Amino acid sequence: MASVLSTYDKWKQFLGERVQNARNAGINDATIQRLATEIGNFLALKVDPKNDEERVLKELWSVCDEQEKQVMAKIMIKLVD
């Protein structure tokens, strides 16, 4: 079975499902965004990009300040909604 990170579409589907699960569990969007920022930090530090889209996101993340990372996390959540 291919990893969820093997294709960008699988990653977006996975992320979208997790965002929906969090909302169904009563987690508000501000908390989801904070968690998405923490996950983005983890991925940028610990996970090698598996495709071009992830590579671009990692490069963008690496030049962002904390506020910009929060905006990127919010945009990713909007993208998968």
Summary of the structure (lengths in Angstrom):
residues: 81
radius of gyration: 12.3
end to end distance: 25.1
largest distance: 36.1
contacts: 199
relative contact order: 0.17
helix: 77%
strand: 0%
